[in-house]
Amino acid sequence: MSEQTLLNTLQAVNQSASFNRWAGFQVTHAAAGEAELRMDWRKDDMGQYSGYLHAGLIGAMLDTACGYAAATVAGRVLASNFSVNCLAPTVGRSFVARGRVVKAGRKQVFASAELYAEQDGGELLLVATGNAILVPVEPQGVPISGA
C-alpha cells in the first residue's frame, strides 16, 4: 500500500471510533510500520485536577499510535499488553503521538510510541512513552478499511 493509501485508511478507521472523534484524534502520518496522530488541547474536558492532560488521554494517544503503526503491517490488531511512562507534566496547546513497529511477527506485533506536547512556539517536548504488544485479529495482508 502507498503511504497515501495507508493514511487514508487509518483516517477512515480513526473516524469510525467514537472515542477518537470525541478526543479529536487526527491521523497526520502513516507509512509501513509508522503512524502519527495529533490532538488539540481542550481545557474544559481534558485536564485532571491540577490542569495537566489527564493520564487516560496520554495512554489513549500512545495506545492508538502503537495500534495504528501495527495496523500498517498486520491489518486489524488488538492490544494484549500496554505500558505507559509519564516523563513530565503534560501541558501544551496540542499533543503529537508517534508510533512505530519494533518487530512484527505472525502472532504478535511489538510497537512503541512517544508523546510530545507542542508548546506555543511550536517546539515539541517529550512527555510520555509507551510500549504495546498487539495481536493481529485478521490474516496478514487484509486491509484495515472499515471499523
N, CA, C and O of each residue as an XYZ file, in Angstrom:
588
protein
N       0.829     -1.177      0.000
C       0.000      0.000      0.000
C       0.877      1.245      0.000
O       1.918      1.271      0.656
N       0.469      2.258     -0.719
C       1.206      3.520     -0.705
C       0.986      4.233      0.632
O       0.042      3.933      1.363
N       1.867      5.173      0.930
C       1.700      5.945      2.168
C       0.382      6.703      2.172
O      -0.271      6.799      3.211
N      -0.019      7.241      1.027
C      -1.286      7.969      0.969
C      -2.471      7.042      1.223
O      -3.429      7.421      1.897
N      -2.403      5.830      0.684
C      -3.475      4.859      0.915
C      -3.516      4.458      2.384
O      -4.594      4.373      2.972
N      -2.344      4.208      2.986
C      -2.299      3.894      4.419
C      -2.880      5.035      5.240
O      -3.663      4.803      6.161
N      -2.503      6.262      4.913
C      -3.010      7.419      5.644
C      -4.523      7.520      5.500
O      -5.226      7.706      6.493
N      -5.031      7.401      4.285
C      -6.479      7.474      4.067
C      -7.213      6.379      4.830
O      -8.278      6.618      5.399
N      -6.642      5.182      4.840
C      -7.268      4.057      5.529
C      -7.307      4.292      7.033
O      -8.342      4.093      7.669
N      -6.174      4.720      7.606
C      -6.146      4.983      9.047
C      -7.063      6.143      9.423
O      -7.697      6.110     10.477
N      -7.140      7.150      8.588
C      -8.056      8.260      8.860
C      -9.497      7.780      8.885
O     -10.282      8.220      9.725
N      -9.855      6.880      7.971
C     -11.219      6.342      7.960
C     -11.479      5.492      9.201
O     -12.542      5.598      9.814
N     -10.520      4.654      9.573
C     -10.660      3.845     10.779
C     -10.796      4.757     11.992
O     -11.645      4.525     12.853
N      -9.973      5.782     12.063
C      -9.996      6.721     13.174
C     -11.364      7.384     13.310
O     -11.871      7.541     14.421
N     -11.951      7.766     12.209
C     -13.258      8.424     12.236
C     -14.387      7.475     12.626
O     -15.461      7.920     13.029
N     -14.148      6.174     12.509
C     -15.178      5.203     12.880
C     -15.217      4.948     14.387
O     -16.150      4.312     14.878
N     -14.228      5.429     15.115
C     -14.142      5.201     16.566
C     -14.681      6.412     17.316
O     -14.105      7.497     17.242
N     -15.773      6.233     18.031
C     -16.418      7.365     18.707
C     -15.510      8.036     19.734
O     -15.526      9.262     19.849
N     -14.719      7.268     20.483
C     -13.814      7.881     21.450
C     -12.806      8.775     20.747
O     -12.541      9.889     21.198
N     -12.242      8.294     19.642
C     -11.248      9.077     18.910
C     -11.854     10.361     18.367
O     -11.202     11.405     18.361
N     -13.110     10.288     17.908
C     -13.786     11.505     17.428
C     -13.991     12.474     18.590
O     -13.746     13.670     18.435
N     -14.436     11.987     19.752
C     -14.638     12.858     20.913
C     -13.323     13.529     21.300
O     -13.285     14.734     21.547
N     -12.246     12.745     21.353
C     -10.948     13.286     21.767
C     -10.353     14.219     20.725
O      -9.502     15.050     21.046
N     -10.789     14.089     19.494
C     -10.250     14.935     18.435
C      -8.964     14.397     17.833
O      -8.175     15.166     17.285
N      -8.734     13.084     17.923
C      -7.541     12.496     17.315
C      -7.582     12.720     15.808
O      -8.613     12.517     15.167
N      -6.457     13.138     15.257
C      -6.306     13.306     13.809
C      -5.067     12.527     13.383
O      -3.978     12.755     13.909
N      -5.227     11.617     12.440
C      -4.075     10.872     11.927
C      -3.384     11.767     10.913
O      -3.988     12.179      9.922
N      -2.114     12.065     11.165
C      -1.383     13.010     10.317
C      -0.284     12.371      9.481
O       0.237     13.001      8.560
N       0.075     11.125      9.790
C       1.132     10.442      9.026
C       0.930      8.944      9.146
O       0.549      8.435     10.200
N       1.190      8.248      8.051
C       1.192      6.786      8.068
C       2.163      6.288      7.017
O       2.195      6.798      5.897
N       2.942      5.304      7.374
C       3.861      4.618      6.466
C       3.993      3.206      7.017
O       3.513      2.928      8.116
N       4.619      2.331      6.290
C       4.780      0.958      6.761
C       5.493      0.958      8.113
O       6.654      1.355      8.217
N       4.779      0.507      9.146
C       5.350      0.432     10.485
C       5.373      1.729     11.251
O       5.998      1.803     12.309
N       4.701      2.769     10.746
C       4.709      4.077     11.410
C       3.326      4.709     11.382
O       2.551      4.511     10.447
N       3.033      5.475     12.430
C       1.812      6.278     12.444
C       2.018      7.461     13.383
O       2.749      7.376     14.369
N       1.363      8.551     13.055
C       1.413      9.746     13.898
C       0.004     10.301     14.022
O      -0.759     10.341     13.057
N      -0.323     10.731     15.245
C      -1.596     11.413     15.423
C      -1.420     12.641     16.276
O      -0.431     12.802     16.991
N      -2.402     13.497     16.178
C      -2.379     14.796     16.837
C      -3.707     15.012     17.538
O      -4.748     14.524     17.098
N      -3.650     15.757     18.645
C      -4.859     16.125     19.377
C      -4.663     17.524     19.937
O      -3.639     17.809     20.558
N      -5.630     18.388     19.721
C      -5.590     19.733     20.288
C      -6.089     19.705     21.729
O      -6.995     18.943     22.067
N      -5.492     20.539     22.567
C      -5.861     20.666     23.978
C      -7.214     21.346     24.116
O      -7.483     22.355     23.464
N      -8.065     20.785     24.972
C      -9.333     21.415     25.350
C      -9.345     21.513     26.877
O      -9.504     20.509     27.571
N      -9.179     22.708     27.379
C      -9.080     22.934     28.822
C     -10.311     22.443     29.580
O     -10.193     21.941     30.698
N     -11.489     22.587     28.977
C     -12.729     22.282     29.684
C     -12.952     20.808     29.984
O     -13.653     20.482     30.942
N     -12.377     19.906     29.192
C     -12.705     18.496     29.430
C     -11.552     17.514     29.231
O     -11.795     16.315     29.099
N     -10.303     17.986     29.207
C      -9.179     17.060     29.026
C      -8.206     17.043     30.195
O      -7.312     16.199     30.244
N      -8.372     17.961     31.130
C      -7.408     18.072     32.211
C      -7.780     17.250     33.427
O      -8.934     16.867     33.617
N      -6.773     16.989     34.243
C      -7.039     16.399     35.545
C      -7.071     17.529     36.566
O      -7.026     18.696     36.175
N      -7.146     17.230     37.845
C      -7.372     18.246     38.874
C      -6.306     19.324     38.943
O      -6.599     20.424     39.411
N      -5.072     19.061     38.495
C      -4.008     20.071     38.535
C      -3.877     20.850     37.230
O      -3.032     21.740     37.121
N      -4.705     20.523     36.243
C      -4.678     21.251     34.989
C      -3.837     20.644     33.887
O      -3.748     21.204     32.794
N      -3.213     19.496     34.157
C      -2.414     18.811     33.146
C      -3.303     17.871     32.330
O      -4.413     17.537     32.746
N      -2.810     17.454     31.179
C      -3.528     16.474     30.381
C      -3.724     15.209     31.210
O      -2.780     14.713     31.826
N      -4.935     14.697     31.225
C      -5.269     13.509     32.009
C      -4.478     12.303     31.508
O      -4.325     12.113     30.302
N      -3.978     11.490     32.436
C      -3.186     10.311     32.076
C      -3.977      9.336     31.208
O      -3.386      8.607     30.411
N      -5.303      9.309     31.348
C      -6.110      8.452     30.486
C      -5.971      8.836     29.019
O      -5.923      7.969     28.146
N      -5.908     10.128     28.753
C      -5.721     10.582     27.377
C      -4.288     10.371     26.908
O      -4.054     10.108     25.728
N      -3.335     10.484     27.815
C      -1.948     10.178     27.472
C      -1.869      8.718     27.013
O      -1.313      8.417     25.957
N      -2.427      7.831     27.811
C      -2.425      6.414     27.459
C      -3.176      6.133     26.176
O      -2.733      5.326     25.358
N      -4.308      6.792     25.992
C      -5.105      6.576     24.782
C      -4.344      6.993     23.528
O      -4.398      6.304     22.509
N      -3.647      8.100     23.599
C      -2.882      8.544     22.424
C      -1.736      7.577     22.116
O      -1.506      7.229     20.957
N      -1.020      7.147     23.153
C       0.084      6.223     22.941
C      -0.413      4.875     22.425
O       0.176      4.306     21.505
N      -1.484      4.368     23.009
C      -2.074      3.103     22.586
C      -2.534      3.178     21.137
O      -2.298      2.250     20.362
N      -3.180      4.261     20.769
C      -3.681      4.419     19.408
C      -2.536      4.536     18.410
O      -2.595      3.949     17.330
N      -1.502      5.285     18.759
C      -0.348      5.408     17.858
C       0.324      4.052     17.651
O       0.699      3.717     16.528
N       0.481      3.269     18.718
C       1.052      1.921     18.585
C       0.150      1.043     17.722
O       0.628      0.338     16.834
N      -1.150      1.090     17.986
C      -2.088      0.268     17.238
C      -2.124      0.610     15.766
O      -2.163     -0.286     14.922
N      -2.112      1.892     15.442
C      -2.136      2.295     14.041
C      -0.838      1.924     13.338
O      -0.862      1.504     12.181
N       0.302      2.075     14.026
C       1.574      1.671     13.424
C       1.548      0.169     13.135
O       1.961     -0.263     12.058
N       1.065     -0.624     14.089
C       0.981     -2.075     13.900
C       0.022     -2.429     12.771
O       0.277     -3.354     12.000
N      -1.071     -1.699     12.675
C      -2.074     -1.984     11.640
C      -1.513     -1.795     10.240
O      -1.972     -2.441      9.298
N      -0.527     -0.919     10.089
C       0.039     -0.701      8.750
C       0.790     -1.920      8.224
O       1.006     -2.046      7.019
N       1.188     -2.819      9.129
C       1.905     -4.018      8.689
C       1.147     -5.315      8.968
O       1.476     -6.353      8.394
N       0.133     -5.271      9.843
C      -0.518     -6.512     10.262
C      -2.034     -6.493     10.115
O      -2.689     -7.459     10.506
N      -2.608     -5.443      9.572
C      -4.072     -5.370      9.495
C      -4.657     -5.023     10.854
O      -4.005     -4.378     11.675
N      -5.871     -5.449     11.082
C      -6.528     -5.130     12.360
C      -5.819     -5.814     13.514
O      -5.449     -6.985     13.434
N      -5.640     -5.063     14.587
C      -4.933     -5.577     15.759
C      -5.676     -5.174     17.028
O      -6.455     -4.221     17.040
N      -5.416     -5.917     18.081
C      -5.894     -5.579     19.420
C      -4.704     -5.617     20.365
O      -3.812     -6.451     20.210
N      -4.686     -4.728     21.335
C      -3.593     -4.704     22.305
C      -3.774     -5.853     23.296
O      -4.866     -6.070     23.820
N      -2.684     -6.587     23.543
C      -2.728     -7.618     24.583
C      -1.915     -7.187     25.803
O      -2.085     -7.737     26.891
N      -1.046     -6.220     25.624
C      -0.273     -5.670     26.734
C       0.094     -4.248     26.368
O       0.412     -3.949     25.217
N       0.045     -3.360     27.379
C       0.329     -1.959     27.112
C       0.905     -1.326     28.367
O       0.415     -1.571     29.469
N       1.950     -0.508     28.205
C       2.522      0.207     29.345
C       2.787      1.656     28.974
O       3.041      1.982     27.814
N       2.723      2.517     29.978
C       2.913      3.954     29.794
C       3.926      4.453     30.807
O       3.917      4.043     31.968
N       4.797      5.341     30.358
C       5.727      6.039     31.242
C       5.483      7.531     31.099
O       5.736      8.102     30.039
N       4.996      8.165     32.150
C       4.790      9.611     32.140
C       6.101     10.252     32.602
O       6.557     10.020     33.721
N       6.690     11.049     31.734
C       8.013     11.608     31.992
C       7.980     13.019     32.552
O       8.914     13.441     33.235
N       6.906     13.755     32.265
C       6.814     15.149     32.702
C       5.352     15.550     32.736
O       4.532     14.949     32.041
N       5.007     16.564     33.540
C       3.634     17.068     33.488
C       3.303     17.473     32.056
O       4.106     18.113     31.378
N       2.129     17.098     31.614
C       1.781     17.249     30.213
C       0.936     18.494     29.995
O      -0.261     18.521     30.280
N       1.603     19.528     29.477
C       0.961     20.800     29.190
C       1.370     21.215     27.787
O       2.550     21.165     27.438
N       0.405     21.618     26.993
C       0.705     22.082     25.654
C      -0.545     22.553     24.952
O      -1.656     22.360     25.445
N      -0.363     23.172     23.799
C      -1.524     23.612     23.022
C      -2.089     22.470     22.191
O      -3.261     22.474     21.815
N      -1.224     21.485     21.910
C      -1.649     20.260     21.241
C      -0.641     19.175     21.577
O       0.395     19.433     22.188
N      -0.967     17.946     21.163
C      -0.145     16.801     21.510
C       0.046     15.947     20.268
O      -0.870     15.794     19.459
N       1.248     15.390     20.123
C       1.592     14.567     18.965
C       2.111     13.231     19.475
O       3.042     13.187     20.280
N       1.509     12.143     19.007
C       1.971     10.799     19.346
C       2.531     10.158     18.091
O       1.896     10.166     17.037
N       3.729      9.604     18.215
C       4.399      8.938     17.093
C       4.646      7.484     17.468
O       5.382      7.177     18.407
N       4.006      6.592     16.703
C       4.159      5.168     16.964
C       4.976      4.503     15.880
O       4.993      4.953     14.735
N       5.664      3.412     16.251
C       6.447      2.655     15.276
C       6.497      1.194     15.698
O       6.472      0.864     16.883
N       6.566      0.350     14.712
C       6.696     -1.078     14.954
C       8.154     -1.382     15.264
O       9.058     -0.974     14.535
N       8.364     -2.096     16.344
C       9.702     -2.529     16.724
C      10.002     -3.877     16.071
O      11.089     -4.088     15.532
N       9.026     -4.788     16.125
C       9.148     -6.099     15.490
C       7.751     -6.632     15.230
O       6.885     -6.591     16.104
N       7.545     -7.126     14.036
C       6.252     -7.705     13.668
C       6.421     -9.183     13.378
O       7.222     -9.570     12.528
N       5.671    -10.002     14.081
C       5.620    -11.426     13.817
C       4.229    -11.810     13.350
O       3.367    -10.946     13.187
N       4.004    -13.087     13.135
C       2.689    -13.531     12.677
C       1.638    -13.444     13.781
O       0.467    -13.191     13.501
N       2.050    -13.654     15.042
C       1.085    -13.695     16.136
C       1.159    -12.500     17.077
O       0.232    -12.270     17.853
N       2.235    -11.745     17.021
C       2.393    -10.573     17.880
C       3.143     -9.484     17.133
O       4.025     -9.748     16.316
N       2.758     -8.246     17.443
C       3.468     -7.085     16.911
C       3.900     -6.247     18.111
O       3.078     -5.881     18.950
N       5.181     -5.951     18.185
C       5.716     -5.121     19.257
C       5.865     -3.704     18.717
O       6.472     -3.488     17.668
N       5.305     -2.743     19.446
C       5.341     -1.351     18.998
C       5.682     -0.441     20.173
O       5.485     -0.796     21.336
N       6.191      0.725     19.845
C       6.465      1.743     20.860
C       6.002      3.095     20.334
O       5.820      3.285     19.131
N       5.815      4.023     21.257
C       5.351      5.358     20.867
C       5.896      6.393     21.834
O       6.223      6.095     22.983
N       5.983      7.611     21.336
C       6.359      8.769     22.150
C       5.236      9.793     22.042
O       4.610      9.939     20.992
N       4.993     10.492     23.134
C       4.005     11.573     23.142
C       4.742     12.876     23.405
O       5.525     12.991     24.349
N       4.476     13.853     22.552
C       5.089     15.176     22.648
C       4.010     16.214     22.912
O       2.908     16.132     22.370
N       4.337     17.188     23.747
C       3.464     18.336     23.978
C       3.988     19.495     23.147
O       5.135     19.913     23.304
N       3.140     20.013     22.258
C       3.539     21.146     21.431
C       3.339     22.434     22.216
O       2.249     22.701     22.723
N       4.388     23.221     22.311
C       4.352     24.468     23.058
C       3.908     25.612     22.146
O       3.792     25.437     20.933
N       3.663     26.771     22.732
C       3.179     27.912     21.956
C       4.122     28.302     20.831
O       3.666     28.769     19.787
N       5.425     28.122     21.014
C       6.395     28.451     19.978
C       6.570     27.359     18.936
O       7.358     27.516     18.003
N       5.842     26.246     19.079
C       5.924     25.162     18.120
C       6.879     24.046     18.498
O       6.880     22.993     17.861
N       7.704     24.259     19.536
C       8.640     23.205     19.916
C       7.882     22.034     20.546
O       6.855     22.216     21.200
N       8.415     20.832     20.333
C       7.812     19.615     20.858
C       8.637     19.117     22.036
O       9.849     18.935     21.924
N       7.971     18.898     23.167
C       8.640     18.379     24.360
C       8.166     16.951     24.610
O       6.963     16.696     24.655
N       9.105     16.021     24.771
C       8.751     14.641     25.070
C       8.177     14.569     26.483
O       8.829     14.983     27.441
N       6.950     14.040     26.612
C       6.299     13.985     27.924
C       5.929     12.577     28.364
O       5.700     12.348     29.552
N       5.864     11.617     27.424
C       5.499     10.253     27.802
C       5.940      9.276     26.711
O       6.105      9.642     25.548
N       6.122      8.034     27.123
C       6.425      6.957     26.178
C       5.512      5.778     26.494
O       4.965      5.670     27.591
N       5.363      4.905     25.517
C       4.550      3.714     25.727
C       5.051      2.563     24.881
O       5.715      2.759     23.863
N       4.726      1.372     25.315
C       5.044      0.150     24.581
C       3.801     -0.716     24.544
O       3.024     -0.754     25.498
N       3.623     -1.409     23.431
C       2.458     -2.275     23.302
C       2.836     -3.563     22.596
O       3.703     -3.594     21.722
N       2.160     -4.620     23.003
C       2.173     -5.875     22.263
C       0.771     -6.010     21.697
O      -0.216     -5.997     22.433
N       0.699     -6.141     20.379
C      -0.591     -6.205     19.701
C      -0.735     -7.545     19.001
O       0.245     -8.142     18.556
N      -1.975     -8.005     18.913
C      -2.273     -9.298     18.311
C      -3.118     -9.062     17.066
O      -4.181     -8.447     17.145
N      -2.653     -9.548     15.916
C      -3.478     -9.433     14.707
C      -4.783    -10.225     14.879
O      -4.780    -11.339     15.402
N      -5.886     -9.637     14.435
C      -7.183    -10.315     14.531
C      -7.711    -10.702     13.154
O      -8.836    -11.188     13.034
N      -6.916    -10.491     12.131
C      -7.224    -10.912     10.769
C      -5.932    -11.426     10.156
O      -4.850    -11.087     10.635
N      -6.020    -12.224      9.124
C      -4.781    -12.651      8.458
C      -3.988    -11.451      7.967
O      -4.562    -10.417      7.627
N      -2.645    -11.593      7.930
C      -1.802    -10.517      7.433
C      -2.178    -10.205      5.990
O      -2.577    -11.084      5.226
N      -2.041     -8.944      5.644
C      -2.310     -8.522      4.289
C      -3.755     -8.136      4.032
O      -4.074     -7.625      2.959
N      -4.648     -8.372      5.010
C      -6.037     -7.974      4.839
C      -6.141     -6.491      5.155
O      -5.662     -6.059      6.204
N      -6.750     -5.701      4.286
C      -6.846     -4.259      4.533
C      -7.558     -3.953      5.852
O      -8.405     -4.719      6.310
N      -7.200     -2.831      6.441
C      -7.814     -2.426      7.705
C      -8.962     -1.474      7.476
O      -9.432     -0.852      8.429
N      -9.431     -1.334      6.253
C     -10.522     -0.411      5.998
C     -11.777     -0.873      6.704
O     -11.975     -2.068      6.925
N     -12.629      0.082      7.060
C     -13.830     -0.221      7.813
C     -13.551     -0.120      9.284
O     -12.449      0.244      9.696
N     -14.554     -0.446     10.084
C     -14.419     -0.315     11.528
C     -13.935     -1.592     12.172
O     -13.769     -1.644     13.391
